[in-house]
Amino acid sequence: MTRSRHRTIDGTLLYVHCVGCGAQRVDLHAAGAAAPTALSRALGAGETTGSAEAVSRP
């Protein structure tokens, strides 16, 4: 489920949430792309680390 979306110069950022497992992720749907690509790893359901590196892409 998409919780929110924000237009940027690179495309639309999608903040998504899995209703089944509770995981959350940030995707980018670039202009002209057929489907969004993940910008972060899924967090939630069973996540035990509080590290910021688990959220962002290097």
Number of C-alpha atoms within 10 A of each C-alpha: 11 13 10 11 15 10 12 11 7 10 15 16 20 22 16 19 19 16 9 8 11 13 16 21 19 22 20 22 20 17 12 7 10 8 11 16 14 16 17 17 16 18 20 15 12 9 10 8 10 9 8 8 11 14 16 12 10 7
